Amino acid sequence: MSATVSQVRGWNPIALIDVASSLAAVNAEFDDLVSAVGRATRDGLSQWEGDVATAASARSLADRLAATHLVTAVDDEADEFGKAAGQLTEVRTSTLAAVDAATAGGFAVADAGSVTAPICSTGDIVTDLLLQTSFDEQARGHEATVRGLLNSAADVDRMCAGSLQRAIDAVADISDSPGAPDDYSDRVRDILDGNAFLPDDPRELAQFWDGLTPAEKDGVAAWDPTIGNRDGLPAVDKTRLNEDLLVPITAAAENDLAAIEARHPDWARGENVPPTEGLLDDEQQAIRKDWESWTDEREEASGAVAGLHEVRNQLEGDGRVPTFLMNIDDQGRGVIALNNPDTAHNVATYVPGTGTELSKMGGDMTRADHILIEANKVSPGSKNSVVMWMGYDAPPDLADAARTTYADAGAPRLDSFQDGLRAAHDGPASHNTVIGHSYGSTVVGHAMSEAGSLDVDRAVFAGSPGVGVTRVGELALDGVAPDQMVDHVFATAAPADPVTWIGVIAPEVAHGADPTGDVFGATVFESAPGNNSINVPVLGDVGLDFASHSGYFEPGTPSLRSMAEIITNTGNRE
C-alpha cells in the first residue's frame, strides 16, 4: 500500500533522532554503572576464597554477561532509530520536493499522488489544445515521480518499522530468555559435558556464538572463562569476558610474587643481601647464587604483576576513546583496541617489536593513539579503530631479535586474530591494515609467507630489520595476486635508523632484504630523516639517530601521515 502526501508531510524523523540520542545516553550511563559495579565486585572477590566465593563469582559473571547482552541490544536499538531517521528524512525530502515542484508549476497534487494539470483557456482553440496537451504530459510526468516516491516512502516506512520492531524484540527477548541448562541446545550441552568442542576456526566460532541465546553464551562463558581470548567473538563480548578474566589472573600473579618474597622477606626489604665483592667462601658463593636466582624470579614476577596492573590502567584511563580488551592471558600477552573494530570502517592492527611487554605498554598505546588521531584527521567521515597487538612473545633484547623463533610463534596468532576481526565485523567488510614496527614487521612478514597469508587489505613495515623474504611477491594477502602485492605492501625507513641497516652491514643476523630497497619492490613512503652522522663500513657517511627508530609514529611526521592515508585508503595511493 502506498503512503499519502499528508502522511509523508506529517512524518517527524527528528523525533527518531531524539529517541536514538536518548537511548544511547541512557545506555552509556547504564554501561558505566555496570562497569563500576563489576570493578567493585571483582576487587571484593579477589580477596575471598572458598565455595561461597566461587558461587558469588559465577553469579557476578552471569550478571555482567546479561548486562553486556542488554547494552549491546539497546545500542543496536539506538542505531536502528538513527538509521530509520536518516532513511525517512531522505525519502520525505525527495517526496515533498517533487510535490512542491509540481504545485509551483500550477499543478494540483492529490493526497494519493495523482496530479492534475491546470486548465488552459487563452481563447485560442489551437493554442489551448497545444498547451493543454503539454500540460497534461507534464502532469503525467509529475504523477509518475510523485507516485513512485510515495511507493518508496511506504517501502521505507515498512522496512524501518520492521527493523525497529526487531530491535525492540531483541531487548525484550533478553529479559524473557530462559537461563536454565535444561533450555540449552543439544550442541551446547555436548560442549559443556565434554562430548564436543568449540570450533577452532574464528569464522565457525563467530557463527556458533551468534546462534546462541544469551543464556547459552553465559553458560559457555562460565564453563570456559578464557573464551574471550578466542578469535571470532564480538569485541564487546570479548571485553566483558576478558575484564573478568583479568581479575583472577592478576590475583594469581600477585600471590606468586608474595610467595617469592615470603621465602626471603629480609631480601625483599633489601636486608642481609650477600656480598658481591671480595673473596667468597663456598657457603657465601652458594648464598650469592641463591640470591641471584631469587632476584631473577622476583623480577619476573614483579613484571607480570606490573603488566597486568598497566592493562587495567589503560582500560580505565580517562580522556581516551572507548577501549576494548581483545585478549589477555597469564603469559604476558594482551591486545587492546581503540574504538570498536567490529563497527569501524577502517581497522589498523599495530604490532610492536623487540622489548615489548605489558608493563611498558603505555608507550605503544600512545603510538596507537597517534595513529588513530591522524587517521581521523585524514578521513574525518570514517569510523576508525586501531588495535595495539601484543599478542605474541616478543624478543626481550637485540640478541634475541636475531632469532626467527619469536616471529614463527607469533605469525599464526596474528593470522588467527585477523581472521577473527573479519568474522566478528558487523556490516560491510572493513578496510583492514596491519602495521609491523621493528621486529613486529618480522612477525607480520612471517604471517604472510611460507604458505601463510593474512586476511587484510594492506600491510605496512616501519623500521624493519627484514620480514623473512627478499621480494614483495613472496608475501601473500588473501585474495591478492602476487603481481599485485606492490599495491598492498608499504614500507618506510628513516635514513638515520640503524635497525634498517642490518641487512647490509650484518646480513647473517638480518631477517631478509630491506623492505624499502628497490629489489624488494614494496611501495615506499617517506620518514623523518633523523639527526647526527657517522661513517659506517659499506654504507659510508650516514645519519645515525637511534631515536629515529621510535619516531615513525610521532605527530607531524610524514611517516605517520602516510600510514594514516594507507589505513583509511585515502591519499590516492592506489
N, C-alpha and C positions, 0 to 999 in steps of 0.2 A: 504494500500500500504506500502511495506517495504522501510526502508531507505537504502541508499547505503553506502559503506565503505567510499567513498570520502566525502559524506555529513557529516557523523559522525566525520570523521577526521577534517573536516573544522569547526565544532562547536567550539565556544569560550565561555563556560559558565562563565568565569571570567568577561566577559563584563556585564553579567546579575548581577553579584555581585556588580560591579561598579555602575550599574544603581540603584540597591536596596540601596546602601550606599548613593548615591547622593540624591535619593528621600527622604530617611529618614532624612538626614541632612537638606535639604531644608524645609521639613515638620516640623521638630523640631524648626527651626528658625521661620517659619510662626506661629507655635503654640505659641511660646514665645511672638511674636509680638501681636498676638490676645489677649493673656492674659494681656499684658501690656496695650493695648487699653481698654480692659474690665475693668481693675482696675481704669484707669484714668476716664473712663465714669462713673463707679459706684461712685467714690469719688465725681465727679461733681454732679451727680443726687441726691446724699444723702442730699445735701443742697438746693434742688429745689423741690417745691411743685406746685400742680395745674394740670390742664388738659394737658397743653403742656408737663409738666414733665412726666406725665403718658404716653403720646404718645411716648415721647423720650425713656422712659424706655422700653416700649414694642418693639420699633424698635431696641434698643440695644440688648434686649434679642433675638429677631429674628436673628439679625446679628451674635451673638455669637453662637447660635444653628446651624446656617448654617455653620459657621466656624468649629464647632465640627464635623458635618457630613463630611465636606471636609477633615479635619485632619484624621478622622477615616478611610475614604475611601482611602486616599493616603497611610496611614500606612498599610492598607490591601494590597494595590498595591505593596508597597515595600516588604512586606512579601512574596507575590506571586513570585516576581522576585527572591528573595533569595531562596525560596523553589525550583523554577524551576532550578536555578543554581546547587543546590545540586543534584537534581534528574538527570539532564542531565549529570553532571560530573560523577556520579556513572555509568550510563549506557554507557557513552562514554568510560570510563576507562576499563570497562569489555569487551566491544566490541573490542576495539583496542588491548587489551591484548590477546584476542582469535585469532585475525588476525595475530598479531606479533608472537604468539606461532606457528601457522601453517606455516608461512613464514620461521621462524627459522628452522623448520624441513624439509625445502626443498619443501614445498607445495606451489602451486600458488593459490592465492585468487583473484577471480574476483570481480569487483566493486559491483555486485549484491549479492555476498556472496557465489557463487559456489566455490568449492575447487577441484583443480586438483592435483593428485598425481604425483610425479616425475617418470620418466621412468627408469626402472631397466634394465641395459644392461651389465651384467658381462661376457656374452659369454657362460654361462652355462644355458641351457634352463630350467632345473629343478629349479635351484637356482633363475633364473629370474622370473619364474612362481610363486614360493612361496613368494618371496619378493614383487613382484608386487601385489599379492593378499593381502598381509599385508598392503602395501602402500595404495591400493585402499580402504581397510576397514578403515584405519586411516583417509583418505581423507573424507570418508562419515561421520565419527565422527566429524572431524573439521567443515565440512559444516553444519551439524545439529546444532552445537554450534553457529557458526557464523550467520547462517540464523535466529536462534532463538533470538539471541541478536539484530540483525538488526530489527527484527519484534518488539521486546521490545522497541528498540530505537525509532521506529516510533510511537509506542503507547505512550511512554513518551513524545515525541515531541508534538503529538496532544493534549495530556492531559495538558501539560504546556501551549501550545498556547491558549487552551480554558480557562484555569484559568487566564492567563494574560489578555485575551480579556475581561473576565467578570469583572476583577478588573478595567480595563481601562474604561469599560462601566459604572461601578458604579460611578466613578468620573464624567464622562460626564453627567450621569443622575441627579446628584445633581445640576449641572448648569442649566439643562433643566427642572427640576421638577417644575410643576406649584405650585403656592403658594396661590391661592385664595380659600376661603372657599367653593366656588361652586365646587371645584375639590376634596373636601373631600369625603370619603366614607360615606355611609348611617350610619354605626355604629359610626363613629367619630362624625358626625353631631348630632346624637341622644345623645351622651355623652355631647357634648358642649351645646345642647339645654335643658339638664336636663331630658331627656327621657330615659336615660340608665346610667349605672355606669361603672367605670373602674373595671376590675377584681381585686378581693381581693387576690386571690391565687397568690404567686410570679411566679409560673410556667405559669399560664394562662396569667398573665400580661406580662411576658417575650415574650410569643408567640404573644400577641396582639401588643406589642411595635415593635417587629421585623417585623411585617407585615405592619407597617405604612410607608408612604412616608416621606421623610424629612420635607415636608411642613406640613403634618399631625402631626408629632411629635412637630413641632413648635407651631401649633395651640393648641394641648393638653397642652403643657407646659405653654403657655400664659394663658390658661383657669385655670390651677391649678399650680401656681408657686411652690407648695410644692411637686410636683410629684417626684422630685429627692430623696425624703425620702422613696418612696415606694420600697419595696424589689422586685427584679426581673429585674430592669433596668440595663443596662451595666454600669460598673464603670466610663467610660469616660463620658457618658451622665449624670450620677448622679453628677459627679464632676462639670460639667459646670452649671447644674441647681442649685445645692446647693451653689456654689460660688456666683451665682446671688442672691439666697435667703438670703445668709449671710448678704448682704448689707442692705436690709430693716429691718431685724431682729436686726442688730447692731444699726441702726439708731433709731429704736423704743426703744431699751434698753437705749441708750444714752439720748433720750428725757425723758424717765421715771426718770432717775437719775437726770437730770436737773430740772424736775418739783418738785421732792422731795426736792432738795437743795434750790429751789426758795421759798419754803414755809418758810424756816428759813435760809436765807443767812448768818446771823450772826453765827448761829450754824455751818454752813458749813465751815465758816472761823475759827472756834474754839473760837468764842467770845460769851459772855453772857451765858456761859454754867451754868445751875443751880447747886447749891452746892450739894455735895454728903455726907457731914459730918455735925454733929451738929443737933440741933432741927430744924425741918422744920414745918412751919405753913401749913394750908390746901392749901393755894394758891401755896406755894413753892412745896409741895408734888405733886400737880396737874401738875405743870410745869415740875417737875422732871419726872413724869410718861410719860408726853407727849414727853419729850426729849428722854427717853429710847425707846419708841415706834418708834420715828422718826429715832433714831440711828440704830435700828434693820432694819427698812425699807430701810434706806440708804445703810447699809452694804450689804443687799441682792441685791439691785440694782447695787451697785458697783461691786459685784461679778459677776453678769450677764454680765456687760459690759466688765470686765476684761477677763472673759471666752471667749467671742466672739472675742475679740482682740487677745487672745492667739491662738485661732483656726486659725485666719488669719496669725499670725506669724509662726505657724507650717507649713502652706501651702506654705508660701513664703520664708521659711528659706533656706539658702544656704548649700551646702555640703551634702545633703541627697539624697537618691534615689527618684524617682518620687512619689508624694503623691496624693491620691485620696480622696476627701471629700465624703464619702459614705452616711453620714447622718448628718443633723444639724437641730435644732429646737430652739424655744424660751423658752424651758423648761429646758435648761441646759444639753441637751443630744447632743452628737456628736460622729462620727465614722470616723477615718482616716486610710486609708490603705497605707502601704509602698509597692510600686510596684503594678502593675495591677493584682488583683486577678483573673480577667477573662481570663488571658493568662498564669497564673502561673501553674507549675506542682504541687507545694505544697502550700497550703494556711493554715495559722495558725491564729486563732482569739483569741486575748488576752483579757480576761475580768478582769479588776481590781476590787478592793474591797472597804472597808469602807473608807469614806473620799474622794472618787473620785469626782472631779469636773473639769469643763473645764479650770478654771483659773490655776489649778495645773497640767494640762495635760502634761507639759513638761517632768516630771519625768516618766510618763507612756509611752510617746513616746520614751524616751531614752531606756526603757526596751524593747519596740518593736524593736528598732534599734539593741539592743544586740541580741535579738532572731534571727533577720534576718541575721546579720553578722555571727553568729555561724552556722545557717542553711546553709549559702553559703559555710562556711568552710568545713562542713562535707559532703556536696553534691555539689561540685563546678560546676557540669554539669547541675544542675537543675535551673529552674526559680522558685524563691521562693517569696512569698508575706506574709506579716504579717499585720493583721488588729488590730488596737487599738480600742476596742469596749466600748465606754462609752455610750451605747445605752439604759441604764436604770437609774433610780433614785437610786443612792447608799445611804446606811445609812450614815448620816453625822458623827456619832460618835459611840463609842463602845457600849453605852447603846442601841442605835437604832439597832446595829448589832445583838442584841439578838433576834430581831423580824424576822419573815419569810415574812412579807408583801412585803418587797423590792424584795426578791427573787421571790415571787409569781407573782409580777407585771412584773419583768424583764424577767422571763422564756419564755413567749410566744413571746416577742420581739426578744429574741436571737434565738428562733426556727425559726421564720419567716425570720430573717436575714440569717441564714444558708441555708434555702430553696432558698432565693434569690441568694446567691452565686452559688449554684448549677444551678439554672435556667439560670443565665446570663453567665455561663462559656463557653468559646469558645474552641471547640475541645474536645478531650477525657477528661473524668472526672478527676479532680484534686484529690490529696490526701489531705483531709481536717482534720484539728485538731483544737479543742477548748481547750484553757488553762485558767482555773479559778484560780486566786490567792486570797487567804484570803476569804472574803465574796463573791468574784467573783466565787469561786468554789461552793458556796452555790447556786448561781444563775444557774450555769451550771447543778448542781445536780437536781434542781427543774425542769429544762427543760428536763431532762432525766428520770423523774419519775412521778408517779401519772398519768399514761396514756400518758405522754409526751415522745417524742423521738426526738433526734437530727439527722439530715442528715449529719453526719460527720463520718470519719473513726476511729478517736481516740479522747479520752478526757483525759486531764491532770489536776490533782488537786495539787496545791502547797500551803503549809502553810495553810491548810484548817481547819476551825472550825467545819466542818461537812457539808455533802452535802444533808441532808434530809432523808437518808436511812441508814440501818445498814449493808447491804451486796451489793456487786457489782452486783449480779444477779437481784436486784430490779431496776437497771438502764436500760435504753434502748437506743440503737442506731439503726437507720434504717438499716434493713437487717442483723442484728447481733443477733444470738440466745442467750438467757440468759446464757447458759452454756459456751458461748464463750466470754463473756464480759471481763473476766480476761485478754485476749489478746489485748483488745482495751481500757482498762481503766488503767491509770497510776497515781501514787501518790508519793509525796515526802514531807518530813517534816524535818527541821533542828532540831536536838535534843534539842537545846537551844531556840527554838522558842516557847514562852509561849502561842501563839494563838492555837497551836496544842494540848495543854494540856486541853483545855476547857472541852472536853467530859469526862475527868477523874476527874478533880477537881471541876467542876461545871456543871454537866450534865443537870441541869434544864435550862441552858441558851445555851447549845450546839445545834447544828443542826444535831444530829445523831452521828454515830460512826466515829472514826478517820479513814479516808480512807487508812492510812498506816498500820493499825492494821491487824493482821493475820486473825481475824474473818471477816473483811470486804472483803478481797480477791482480791484486785487490784494488779497490778504489781508495786512493789515499787522500786524506784531508789534513789540513794544517793544524799544528800545535804551536804554542808559545815556544820560542827558541831556547830559553834558559840563559844563564849567565856564565861568566868565567871562561877560561881557555886552558887547554893542556895539550901537549904533544903525545899522541897515542900511537904506538907501533902499528903499522898497516894503515891506520886511519889518518895519521898526520895531525896537524893542528885542528883541534875541535873544541867546542864548548864543553865544559864539564860542570854540571849543576845537579847534584843528587836530588835537590828539591823538585827539579822538573819532573822527576818520575812520579811525584804525587800531585802534580799541578794540572793534570788533564781535566779535572772536574771543577776547577776554580772559576767563580763567576767572572765574566768579562773576557774569558779566553776563547780563541777561535775553535779550539777543540770541543769545548762544552757546547758552543753554539751549533757546531756541525752535528754533534751527537743528538742534540735536541731535534734538529731537522731530519735526521735519519729516523729517529724514533717515531716522529709524527708524520713521516712521509711528506715533508714539505721541503722547500728549497730547490726544487727541480733537479733532484739527484737521479731520477730515472727517466 
